[in-house]
């Protein structure tokens, strides 16, 4: 499923970037351009980052 329609970035891609160290919306944007268009996806990107951060914290 696409998270960012403007840059055709899927949710799986965003998770992959998070897995390889991109743990902020800016870092994800730098890697794939998600969020650099209309901005509609920024809230969902932040939500994914927050979920990943919470998971990483509880898994440690
Ligand atoms: S949907 Fe991501 S910038 Fe437009």
Boltz pocket constraint, residues with backbone or C-beta under 6 A from the ligand:
constraints:
  - pocket:
      binder: B
      contacts: [[A, 3], [A, 4], [A, 5], [A, 6], [A, 7], [A, 33], [A, 34], [A, 35], [A, 36], [A, 37], [A, 38], [A, 39], [A, 40], [A, 41], [A, 42]]
      max_distance: 6.0
